Amino acid sequence: MDVDKQDKQAQTPLAYLEHAEAAAPDELRPLWTKIRAAYEKKLWHNLTVALIEFVFQPGTGPYQIELFERFVTTIEKNVNALKLVEIARRVGREYTEPELTLNFLQSVHSRLASPYLVPATADTPEISAAPRPASEAYALSLSSIAYAQLLLGDLAATKKSIDACERLLAEQDGIEPVVSAGLYGVASDYFKVKAEYAPYYKNALLYLACVDVERELEQGDAQARAHDLCIAALLGDTIYNFGELLQHPILQKLVGTEHEWIKDLIAAFNAGEIGRFESLANHFPAEPILQESFGFLRQKICLMALIQTAFARPRDGSTRLMTFQQIGEATRLPVHEVEHLIMKALSLGVIRGSLDQPAATVDISWVQPRVLERAQLDVLAAQFAHWADAVGETGAGVARLHASSVATGLGGHGLALDAAA
């Protein structure tokens, strides 16, 4: 066995590729041929493309670690740094233990060119930062390391790597989507482990903005992400805008599944439909975390009903005041609880206005901007049409008043001239 191992280590890269090509199953042999041919001709770009195609091809997992160790390491200086990290992070998934994955990724990271300027010292000259794509490769490598650290449960190290990656990317322009996806993906997973719903929701949506859901996410992964986004949106104590999530294609992954009702629940929150919420609450036992948070969700749907009521109220120009009685009917709350709800909404910043406790009224002058659905856009269009009519009537009234003033002025001036004569 030791002799065989030594023989393998003594093989040249080309000899290794020829042996792997000859021993490969029929369905994978063309991929090995591409790699060998590109290497023989020293076509580094073509070789890089062939390597990426290979590591992302189903069924190549058992060959990837050996391919990297015995071949890629010998030509990595000729490979685009960002592509090298993409290959390495895919190969890292083939290790059976997170510790091995972390060691592998850190080894690759240590060989990357530094994107940081090293100032001159008394003994050494200044070392310039490596040109692009060194910074992106370095950042993607950091996010991959952060993911391995997260799998090991080392949250402090994970956060340190995420922060370093974020600081580096903040200094860059025109970042490749795969690099942004690496940061947002591991950041969302980190906040999921921490059960911090609002930052998870933000980073998960940013991650989805960087990937092609249909091409890059497997069906099970897409459904899980859709489910987790909905849960985070519902339980996030600062999330009161559901329109962006409702319009995202990822939610369609829940249609026809056991979790489709959660998609309907998000729609109910967006519209402030308390009756629909109460009906869908029958499913909460299937999601214990929602069942445990029923009180919070009940208050949140009341706040959404208040926002929707303020948004949809008629703009007849007579008054902006809403009575506690009107709000109580819209939110299905006793009138004596309405004041507390309004104060909660004001403190959260989802509405602005003034409260008149003795008169039991509230003047809501602003509601938090939201991504609107079609029905809400119809309401807004009707309000704009009413506003335009009101402006037209006001303009016509001003014109009539001006004409009347002009006519009255001319008449008085004529009488004065007659008297003087």
C-alpha positions in Angstrom: 0.0 0.0 0.0 2.8 2.4 0.8 4.5 1.6 -2.5 1.3 2.3 -4.4 0.9 5.6 -2.5 4.5 6.6 -3.3 3.9 5.7 -7.0 0.9 7.9 -7.1 2.7 10.8 -5.5 5.5 10.4 -8.0 3.1 10.7 -11.0 3.3 13.8 -13.0 0.1 15.9 -13.3 -0.4 14.7 -16.9 0.2 11.0 -16.0 -2.4 11.4 -13.2 -4.9 12.9 -15.7 -4.3 10.1 -18.2 -4.8 7.5 -15.6 -7.9 9.1 -14.2 -9.3 9.5 -17.7 -8.7 5.8 -18.6 -10.3 4.6 -15.3 -13.3 6.9 -15.4 -16.8 5.7 -16.0 -18.1 6.3 -19.5 -20.4 9.2 -18.4 -17.5 11.1 -16.8 -14.7 10.3 -19.3 -15.5 13.3 -21.6 -15.0 15.7 -18.6 -11.6 14.1 -17.9 -10.7 14.4 -21.6 -11.5 18.1 -21.6 -9.3 18.7 -18.5 -6.4 16.7 -19.9 -6.6 18.3 -23.4 -6.7 21.9 -22.0 -3.8 21.1 -19.7 -1.6 19.6 -22.5 -2.2 22.8 -24.6 -1.7 25.1 -21.6 -5.0 26.7 -22.2 -5.5 28.0 -18.7 -8.9 29.6 -19.2 -10.3 26.5 -20.9 -8.8 24.4 -18.2 -10.5 26.5 -15.5 -13.8 26.2 -17.2 -13.4 22.4 -17.5 -12.5 22.1 -13.8 -15.6 24.1 -12.7 -17.8 22.0 -15.0 -16.3 18.9 -13.5 -16.8 19.8 -9.8 -20.4 20.9 -10.3 -21.2 17.8 -12.3 -23.3 15.3 -10.3 -21.4 12.0 -9.7 -18.0 13.6 -9.5 -17.9 13.9 -5.7 -15.7 10.8 -5.1 -13.0 12.2 -7.4 -12.9 15.8 -6.4 -10.6 15.8 -3.4 -7.9 13.7 -5.2 -8.2 15.9 -8.3 -7.6 19.0 -6.2 -4.7 17.6 -4.2 -2.9 15.9 -7.0 -3.6 18.2 -9.9 -5.2 21.6 -9.1 -2.5 22.4 -6.5 0.1 22.1 -9.2 -1.5 24.6 -11.5 -3.3 27.0 -9.1 -1.0 29.9 -9.9 -2.2 29.7 -13.5 -5.9 29.7 -12.5 -8.0 32.9 -11.9 -8.0 33.3 -8.1 -11.7 33.7 -7.8 -12.4 30.6 -9.9 -9.9 28.7 -7.8 -11.8 29.5 -4.6 -15.1 28.6 -6.3 -13.6 25.2 -7.1 -12.1 24.8 -3.6 -15.4 25.6 -1.8 -17.2 23.0 -3.9 -14.5 20.4 -3.2 -14.6 21.2 0.5 -18.1 19.8 0.7 -16.8 16.3 -0.1 -14.9 16.0 3.2 -16.8 13.9 5.7 -15.9 15.9 8.8 -16.3 19.7 9.2 -12.8 19.9 10.7 -11.3 18.5 7.5 -13.3 20.9 5.5 -12.1 23.8 7.6 -8.5 22.7 7.4 -8.7 22.3 3.6 -10.3 25.8 3.1 -7.8 27.5 5.4 -4.9 25.8 3.5 -6.2 27.2 0.2 -6.8 30.6 1.8 -3.3 30.8 3.1 -2.0 30.5 -0.5 -4.1 33.4 -1.8 -2.6 36.7 -2.6 -3.4 39.3 0.1 -5.8 42.1 -0.9 -4.3 44.4 1.8 -1.5 46.9 1.5 1.4 46.1 3.7 3.2 49.3 4.8 6.9 49.6 4.5 9.0 49.0 7.6 12.7 49.8 8.4 13.6 46.4 7.0 11.0 45.7 4.3 9.6 47.7 1.4 5.9 48.4 1.0 3.9 45.5 -0.5 1.1 46.6 -2.7 -2.3 45.0 -2.5 -2.9 42.3 -5.2 -5.0 43.5 -8.1 -8.5 42.3 -8.8 -9.9 39.6 -8.4 -7.6 39.0 -5.4 -10.0 40.9 -3.0 -13.1 39.0 -4.3 -11.3 35.7 -4.1 -10.1 36.5 -0.6 -13.7 37.5 0.5 -15.3 34.4 -1.0 -12.7 32.3 0.8 -13.5 34.0 4.1 -17.2 33.3 3.7 -16.4 29.7 2.9 -14.3 29.4 6.0 -17.1 31.1 8.0 -19.5 28.4 6.9 -17.2 25.6 8.0 -16.7 27.3 11.3 -20.5 27.5 11.6 -20.8 23.8 11.0 -18.4 23.3 13.9 -20.5 25.5 16.2 -17.8 28.1 16.6 -20.1 31.1 16.4 -17.4 33.6 17.6 -15.0 32.6 14.8 -17.9 32.6 12.3 -18.8 36.1 13.2 -15.2 37.2 13.0 -14.8 35.8 9.5 -18.2 37.3 8.3 -17.2 40.7 9.6 -13.8 40.5 7.9 -15.5 39.5 4.6 -18.0 42.3 4.9 -15.4 45.0 5.6 -13.4 43.8 2.6 -16.3 43.9 0.2 -17.4 47.3 1.5 -14.3 48.7 -0.1 -15.0 47.1 -3.5 -17.0 48.2 -6.6 -18.8 45.9 -9.0 -18.7 42.7 -6.9 -19.4 39.4 -8.6 -22.7 37.9 -7.6 -21.1 34.6 -6.5 -19.0 36.6 -3.9 -22.0 38.5 -2.6 -24.0 35.3 -2.4 -21.2 33.7 -0.4 -21.4 36.5 2.2 -25.1 36.8 2.4 -25.6 33.0 2.5 -23.4 32.3 5.4 -24.6 35.5 7.2 -28.2 34.3 6.9 -27.3 30.9 8.2 -25.4 32.4 11.1 -28.4 34.6 12.2 -30.7 31.6 11.7 -28.6 29.7 14.3 -28.8 32.7 16.6 -32.6 33.0 16.0 -32.2 36.6 15.1 -35.1 36.9 12.7 -34.8 40.4 11.3 -31.1 40.2 10.2 -31.7 36.6 8.9 -34.6 37.9 6.8 -32.5 40.8 5.4 -29.5 38.6 4.5 -31.6 35.7 3.2 -33.4 38.1 0.7 -30.0 39.6 -0.3 -28.7 36.1 -0.9 -31.7 35.2 -3.1 -31.1 38.4 -5.1 -27.6 37.1 -6.0 -28.6 33.6 -7.2 -30.8 32.0 -9.8 -33.4 30.2 -7.7 -34.4 27.9 -10.5 -30.9 26.9 -11.6 -28.8 27.1 -8.5 -31.1 25.9 -5.7 -32.4 22.3 -5.4 -36.1 21.9 -4.9 -35.8 20.9 -1.2 -33.4 23.7 -0.4 -35.6 26.3 -2.1 -38.7 25.1 -0.2 -36.7 25.2 3.1 -35.5 28.8 2.4 -39.0 29.9 1.5 -40.4 28.4 4.7 -37.6 30.0 6.9 -38.1 33.4 5.2 -41.8 33.3 6.1 -41.2 32.3 9.7 -38.6 35.1 10.0 -40.9 37.7 8.5 -43.7 36.7 10.9 -41.5 36.7 14.0 -39.2 39.6 13.2 -40.2 42.4 15.6 -39.1 45.1 13.1 -40.6 43.5 9.9 -43.8 45.1 8.9 -43.4 45.0 5.1 -44.3 41.7 3.5 -44.9 42.8 -0.1 -41.3 42.2 -1.2 -41.4 38.6 0.1 -44.8 38.0 -1.5 -43.6 39.0 -4.9 -40.4 36.9 -4.7 -40.5 33.7 -6.9 -39.2 31.7 -4.0 -42.6 31.6 -2.3 -44.0 29.7 -5.3 -41.9 26.8 -4.0 -44.4 26.4 -1.2 -47.4 25.9 -3.5 -48.7 22.4 -3.3 -46.7 21.6 -0.2 -47.7 21.1 3.4 -46.4 24.6 4.1 -48.5 26.4 1.5 -50.7 27.8 4.3 -47.7 29.8 5.6 -47.6 31.7 2.2 -51.3 32.4 2.7 -50.5 33.7 6.2 -48.0 36.1 4.9 -50.6 37.4 2.4 -53.0 37.9 5.3 -50.5 39.9 7.3 -49.7 42.1 4.3 -53.4 42.9 3.8 -54.0 43.2 7.6 -56.8 40.6 7.3 -57.5 39.6 10.9 -60.3 37.1 10.0 -58.0 35.3 7.6 -55.3 35.2 10.2 -57.6 33.7 12.8 -58.7 31.0 10.3 -55.1 30.1 9.4 -54.1 30.1 13.1 -55.6 26.6 13.2 -52.4 25.4 11.5 -50.2 26.8 14.2 -49.8 23.5 16.1 -47.9 22.2 13.0 -45.3 25.1 13.6 -44.7 25.1 17.4 -42.6 28.3 17.2 -45.7 30.1 15.8 -47.9 28.6 18.4 -45.6 29.8 21.1 -45.6 33.3 19.7 -49.4 33.6 19.2 -49.7 36.7 21.4 -47.0 38.5 19.5 -48.5 37.5 16.1 -51.9 38.7 17.3 -50.5 42.1 18.1 -48.6 42.2 14.8 -51.7 41.4 12.7 -53.5 44.2 14.6 -50.7 46.6 13.7 -50.9 45.6 10.1 -54.7 46.1 10.1 -54.1 49.6 11.6 -51.6 50.4 8.8 -53.9 49.1 6.1 -56.9 51.0 7.5 -54.9 54.2 7.6 -53.6 53.6 4.1 -57.0 52.8 2.6 -59.2 55.4 4.4 -61.0 57.8 2.1 -59.2 61.0 1.1 -62.3 63.2 0.9 -60.4 66.2 2.2 -62.8 66.7 5.1 -60.6 65.2 7.9 -57.7 62.8 8.4 -58.9 61.9 11.9 -59.7 58.3 12.7 -61.7 57.5 15.9 -60.8 54.8 18.3 -64.1 53.2 17.5 -63.2 52.9 13.8 -59.8 51.4 14.6 -61.3 49.0 17.1 -63.7 47.7 14.4 -60.9 47.3 11.9 -58.6 45.5 14.4 -61.2 43.6 16.3 -59.9 45.1 19.5 -62.0 46.6 22.4 -61.9 50.4 22.3 -60.0 50.6 25.5 -57.1 48.7 23.9 -56.9 50.8 20.8 -54.8 53.6 22.4 -52.1 51.1 23.4 -52.0 49.7 19.9 -51.6 53.2 18.4 -48.8 54.1 20.8 -47.1 50.8 19.9 -47.3 51.6 16.2 -46.0 55.1 16.8 -43.1 53.8 18.9 -42.2 51.2 16.2 -42.2 54.0 13.6 -44.7 52.2 11.3 -47.0 55.3 11.5 -46.6 59.0 12.3 -49.3 61.3 13.6 -50.8 62.7 16.7 -53.0 61.1 19.4 -55.9 62.9 21.1 -56.8 60.8 24.1 -59.7 62.9 25.4 -61.4 63.0 22.0 -60.4 59.3 21.3 -59.1 60.2 17.9 -55.8 59.9 16.0 -54.5 61.9 13.1 -52.2 59.6 11.0 -50.2 61.6 8.6 -47.8 58.9 7.4 -47.5 55.1 7.2 -44.3 53.1 6.6 -43.6 52.7 2.9 -44.3 49.2 1.6 -44.2 47.1 -1.5 -47.8 47.1 -2.6 -49.8 44.2 -4.1 -52.3 44.7 -7.0 -55.3 45.3 -4.7 -53.4 47.9 -2.7 -52.2 49.6 -5.9 -55.9 49.8 -7.0 -56.7 51.6 -3.7 -53.8 54.0 -4.3 -54.9 54.6 -7.9 -58.4 55.5 -6.7 -57.0 57.8 -4.1 -54.8 59.6 -6.7 -57.9 59.9 -9.0 -59.9 61.4 -6.1 -57.0 63.7 -5.3 -56.7 64.8 -9.0 -60.4 65.6 -9.1 -60.1 67.6 -5.8 -57.2 69.5 -7.2 -59.1 70.2 -10.4 -62.1 71.5 -8.4 -59.9 73.7 -6.3 -58.2 75.1 -9.4 -61.5 75.8 -11.0 -62.7 77.5 -7.8 -59.6 79.7 -7.7 -60.1 80.6 -11.3 -63.7 81.6 -10.7 -62.7 83.6 -7.6 -60.0 85.4 -9.6 -62.4 86.2 -12.4 -65.0 87.5 -9.9 -62.3 89.7 -8.3 -61.2 91.1 -11.6 -64.8 91.9 -12.6 -65.6 93.6 -9.3 -62.4 95.7 -9.4 -63.1 97.0 -12.9 -66.7 97.9 -12.0 -65.7 100.0 -9.0 -63.0 101.8 -11.0 -65.6 102.8 -13.7 -68.0 104.3 -11.1 -65.2 106.4 -9.6 -64.4 107.8 -13.0 -68.1 108.7 -13.6 -68.3 110.5 -10.3 -65.2 112.6 -11.0 -66.7 113.6 -14.3 
